[in-house]
Amino acid sequence: MMILGGFSVLGDSVLSPLQSPELIQIKENLEKTHRDLIRLKADNHNWWLNLFMNRGRDYEHEAFLSLWLSRFVFPGNEYDKIGSHVFPLAINLARGTRVALAPAVLASIYRDLSLLKLAMLTASPNEPSSNGNDEDRLDILEFSLWAPLFFVQVWAWERLLPLRPEQVQNYNKLSGVRIERWHNVKQKDVINVRTVIDSSGETFQWRPYALAVEGWVIPKFYKENEEWARVEGQNVDQELESLVRCFRVSDLVGFDCQEPYRPNRVAMQFGYDQDFPKWIPRSPSTPEFAWYNYSRPSNSDFRLYYPSRLSESDVTRQYLKWWRKEVLSLADAFKGVSQVRRSQRRSKRLSNFLDSHVFSHDRNVVPPKCIGRK
């Protein structure tokens, strides 16, 4: 979300209330205009745009941001409609308040992907319908998802080379938003996406944003050489603090959802060796408590390890042992797979270090040094 969409992982919650009577009055003006358009059956994006553009209204900026948020960031449950739920957020953004849009957008994507998976399982031919009628089972697929799922499409294009469109745009060096690379590209015709994913193998790009591409300015936290950095209390560089936030196991707070974020399950995407992803219990919590856990500052000094941007991450012995037991033993297709000797990079580590120290609730812990690659 931070690199693809340019959304911040730092800042206030999207649920932050308005703090002054002046801002509340702007919200009431936007709501009145919204109600008037609903009464006229003209509450769509085009009418909203024409109503405010170049009209000199005091809250034109807030109205534009409401349109942008409703269309591209937090769509509601009706297409082409302005969502009144984004008015406070638009007003705060218009005043220059930094808002952490990334966790809220990602929460909405996780929510909709979970709903999609549940619907697909419910509609599976292996699952009998309640009354034995196949038509009832298929009807479950007729529902709407409102998260910006085009980010999932672009995520796949960045990492799965066989799915990638042949023509890719050059970057605009000024904006630095990765998703512009895929503007107006032509979707490649793929007959069976599942087959492509299953056969991607060594072509899968674990860290595409760390690779040099024409016009792309590589983020500073992708280091040419491995190094350690000291995080010193409140005096933390914002880019470093953003990276630390991405390592934190937490619940992501959205407008109408609260979804678990488990970076420990995808350590290789951060350049670290993948350990066995332990199950982390999720305790019910209020949005306020979940937001505190996500946004609490790193107020103690510690050292953070940066792997080289071109380092090849691998899996730990514990993960390999689990993989052989739970996966290889069940699949004849994996017969004959032999262990590849790891390089001579330092391999001394505790088997559970990654889960207990890298991606943790504890704010005083840091990623370990990678222990090798194939």
Buried (B, 14 or more C-beta within 10 A) or exposed (E): BBBBBBBBBBBBBBBBEBEEEEBBBBBEBBEEBBEEBEEEEEBBBEBBBEBBEEEEBEBBBBBBBBBBBBBEBBBBEEEBBBBBBBBBBBBBBBBEEEBBBBBBBBBBBBBBBEBBEEBEEEBEEEEEBEEEEEEEBEEBEEEEBBBBBBBEBBBBBBBBEBBBEEEBEEBEEEEBBBBBBBEEBEEEEEEEEEEBBEEBEEEEBBBBBBEEBEEBEBBEBBBEEBEEBEBEEEEBEEEBBBBBBBBBBBBBBBBEBBBEBBBBBEBBBBBBBBBBBEEBEEEEBEBEEBBBBBBEEBEEEBEBBBBBBBBBBBBBBBBBEBBEEEEBEEEEEEEEEEEEEBEEEEEEBEBEBBBBBBBBEEBEBBBBBBBBBE
